[in-house]
């Protein structure tokens, strides 16, 4: 079935930075530059004052999906640390309900970003913003949790193997995994030529690997 982010999670923007109004104790917080695709860059983490009454509201917890509202809109990563962290209003914090895989939605966002859907729904001409309303226009296929986990497992298995074949960032490979768009039974290899032009000589090896892992037809 199809769903929106709001159907399966609670999504909230972070704290607005206002030096004239913000009060409280200094706390470390995430901003858009800290969020990369599938990971975090934490070499430089800023601090801002947050009142004790707002700590829970702006906290980041293990398993939260953090999504960029501005900049590279839609860029996302899952927080997998137990340390205390907070976040500002350039990020969405998506906290999923039970029986929902955050990784499944992370890979789905990667796919929607790469095919241009996320940029299309964003407001702004020169500077785009993925507002809450815009994000809730995105539609996701939602299989049962066991199928979500199977898809994630297969994708990560494939990424691991392809790391030894092509030297490209992981999210470029999502174009070869069209099952993210709807658990498709075919993976379209034409995406390889478009998004991996310098690795065309290795296409047959990638296709062979995909077939081996998924056991599903792949069109040449």
C-alpha positions as CSV (number, residue, x, y, z in Angstrom):
1,X,0.0,0.0,0.0
2,X,1.0,3.6,-0.4
3,X,1.7,5.9,2.5
4,X,3.0,9.4,3.5
5,X,5.7,10.1,6.1
6,X,3.0,11.5,8.4
7,X,1.2,8.1,8.2
8,X,4.1,6.2,9.7
9,X,6.0,8.7,11.9
10,X,6.1,11.9,13.9
11,X,8.1,14.5,11.9
12,X,9.1,17.8,13.5
13,X,11.5,20.6,12.5
14,X,14.2,21.6,14.9
15,X,14.8,24.6,17.1
16,X,15.1,28.0,15.4
17,X,18.3,29.8,16.0
18,X,17.8,33.3,17.5
19,X,20.7,34.7,19.6
20,X,18.4,37.4,20.9
21,X,15.8,35.1,22.2
22,X,17.4,31.7,22.8
23,X,18.0,31.0,26.5
24,X,19.1,28.0,28.6
25,X,22.1,25.8,28.8
26,X,24.4,25.2,25.9
27,X,23.7,21.9,24.1
28,X,25.3,20.3,21.1
29,X,23.1,20.3,18.0
30,X,23.0,19.0,14.4
31,X,22.6,21.3,11.5
32,X,22.4,20.5,7.8
33,X,26.1,20.4,7.2
34,X,26.4,17.6,9.7
35,X,24.0,15.3,7.7
36,X,25.5,13.4,4.8
37,X,23.8,10.6,2.8
38,X,23.6,7.7,5.2
39,X,26.1,9.1,7.7
40,X,27.0,12.1,9.8
41,X,30.0,14.5,9.8
42,X,30.6,15.2,13.5
43,X,34.1,16.8,13.4
44,X,32.5,20.2,14.0
45,X,29.4,20.2,16.2
46,X,28.0,23.6,17.3
47,X,26.2,24.5,20.5
48,X,23.1,26.6,21.2
49,X,21.2,27.4,24.4
50,X,18.1,25.3,25.0
51,X,15.7,25.6,27.9
52,X,15.2,22.5,30.1
53,X,11.5,22.4,29.1
54,X,12.5,22.1,25.4
55,X,15.1,19.4,25.7
56,X,12.8,16.5,24.9
57,X,11.1,18.4,22.0
58,X,14.5,19.0,20.3
59,X,16.3,15.8,21.2
60,X,17.7,13.3,18.7
61,X,17.4,9.7,19.7
62,X,18.9,6.4,18.4
63,X,17.0,5.4,15.2
64,X,15.7,8.9,14.3
65,X,15.9,9.7,10.6
66,X,17.3,13.2,10.1
67,X,16.4,14.9,6.8
68,X,17.7,18.2,5.4
69,X,15.0,20.8,5.0
70,X,17.3,23.2,3.0
71,X,20.6,23.0,1.1
72,X,20.8,19.5,-0.4
73,X,17.1,19.0,0.3
74,X,16.1,15.5,1.3
75,X,19.7,14.4,2.2
76,X,19.2,12.1,5.2
77,X,20.9,9.8,7.7
78,X,19.9,7.7,10.6
79,X,21.2,8.6,14.1
80,X,22.9,5.5,15.5
81,X,24.6,7.0,18.6
82,X,23.5,6.9,22.2
83,X,25.1,10.3,23.0
84,X,22.8,13.3,23.7
85,X,22.2,15.5,20.7
86,X,19.7,18.1,19.6
87,X,18.9,19.7,16.2
88,X,18.0,23.0,14.6
89,X,15.2,24.0,12.2
90,X,17.2,23.2,9.0
91,X,16.5,19.6,9.8
92,X,13.4,17.3,10.0
93,X,13.5,14.7,12.8
94,X,11.5,11.7,11.7
95,X,10.7,9.3,14.5
96,X,9.0,6.2,13.1
97,X,6.2,4.2,14.7
98,X,6.4,0.5,15.4
99,X,7.0,-2.0,12.6
100,X,8.6,0.6,10.3
101,X,12.2,0.3,9.1
102,X,14.0,3.7,9.1
103,X,16.5,2.2,6.7
104,X,13.8,1.4,4.2
105,X,12.7,5.0,4.2
106,X,16.3,6.2,4.0
107,X,16.9,4.3,0.8
108,X,13.5,5.3,-0.5
109,X,14.4,9.0,0.0
110,X,17.7,8.4,-1.8
111,X,15.8,7.0,-4.8
112,X,13.3,9.8,-4.8
113,X,16.1,12.4,-4.6
114,X,18.0,10.8,-7.5
115,X,15.1,10.7,-9.9
116,X,14.2,14.3,-9.1
117,X,11.0,13.9,-7.2
118,X,12.1,15.6,-4.0
119,X,13.5,18.6,-5.8
120,X,10.2,18.9,-7.8
121,X,8.0,19.1,-4.7
122,X,10.3,21.7,-2.9
123,X,9.4,25.3,-2.8
124,X,11.8,28.0,-3.9
125,X,13.5,28.8,-7.2
126,X,17.1,29.5,-6.3
127,X,17.0,28.2,-2.7
128,X,14.8,25.1,-2.2
129,X,13.1,24.1,1.0
130,X,11.6,20.7,1.8
131,X,8.8,21.9,4.0
132,X,6.6,19.6,6.1
133,X,3.8,20.0,3.7
134,X,6.1,19.3,0.7
135,X,7.5,16.2,2.4
136,X,4.0,14.9,3.0
137,X,3.2,15.0,-0.7
138,X,5.8,12.2,-1.2
139,X,4.3,8.8,-1.6
140,X,6.1,5.6,-0.5
141,X,5.2,2.0,-1.0
142,X,4.8,0.3,2.4
143,X,5.2,-3.5,2.4
144,X,5.0,-5.4,5.7
145,X,7.9,-5.0,8.0
146,X,9.4,-8.4,7.1
147,X,9.5,-7.3,3.5
148,X,11.0,-3.9,4.4
149,X,13.8,-5.7,6.3
150,X,14.4,-8.1,3.4
151,X,14.7,-5.3,0.9
152,X,17.1,-3.4,3.2
153,X,19.2,-6.5,3.8
154,X,19.5,-7.2,0.1
155,X,20.3,-3.6,-0.7
156,X,23.1,-3.5,1.9
157,X,24.4,-6.8,0.8
158,X,24.6,-5.5,-2.8
159,X,26.3,-2.3,-1.7
160,X,28.9,-4.3,0.2
161,X,29.7,-6.4,-2.8
162,X,29.6,-3.5,-5.3
163,X,32.1,-1.6,-3.1
164,X,34.7,-4.0,-4.5
165,X,33.5,-3.4,-8.1
166,X,33.0,0.3,-8.5
167,X,34.4,3.2,-6.5
168,X,31.4,5.5,-6.2
169,X,29.3,6.9,-3.3
170,X,26.7,4.4,-2.2
171,X,23.7,6.6,-3.1
172,X,24.7,6.6,-6.8
173,X,24.0,2.9,-6.9
174,X,20.4,3.3,-5.8
175,X,19.4,3.9,-9.5
176,X,20.2,0.2,-10.0
177,X,17.7,-0.7,-7.3
178,X,14.4,0.3,-8.7
179,X,12.7,-2.0,-6.2
180,X,12.8,0.9,-3.9
181,X,10.2,2.7,-6.0
182,X,7.7,-0.1,-5.5
183,X,9.4,-3.5,-4.9
184,X,9.7,-3.8,-8.7
185,X,10.6,-7.1,-10.2
186,X,13.0,-5.6,-12.6
187,X,16.1,-3.5,-12.2
188,X,16.7,-1.2,-15.1
189,X,20.4,-1.3,-16.1
190,X,20.1,1.8,-18.3
191,X,20.5,3.8,-15.1
192,X,24.0,2.4,-14.9
193,X,25.0,4.1,-18.1
194,X,23.5,7.4,-17.1
195,X,24.9,7.7,-13.6
196,X,28.1,5.6,-13.7
197,X,29.6,6.7,-17.1
198,X,33.2,6.1,-16.0
199,X,32.4,2.5,-14.9
200,X,30.6,1.3,-18.0
201,X,33.2,-1.3,-18.6
202,X,32.2,-3.0,-15.4
203,X,28.5,-3.0,-16.1
204,X,28.2,-6.7,-16.9
205,X,29.9,-7.5,-13.6
206,X,27.4,-5.3,-11.7
207,X,24.4,-6.8,-13.6
208,X,25.7,-10.3,-12.8
209,X,26.0,-9.4,-9.2
210,X,22.6,-7.9,-9.0
211,X,21.0,-11.0,-10.6
212,X,22.9,-13.3,-8.2
213,X,21.7,-11.5,-5.1
214,X,18.1,-10.7,-6.1
215,X,17.4,-13.7,-8.2
216,X,15.1,-11.5,-10.3
217,X,15.1,-10.5,-14.0
218,X,17.2,-7.5,-15.0
219,X,16.7,-5.8,-18.4
220,X,19.8,-5.1,-20.5
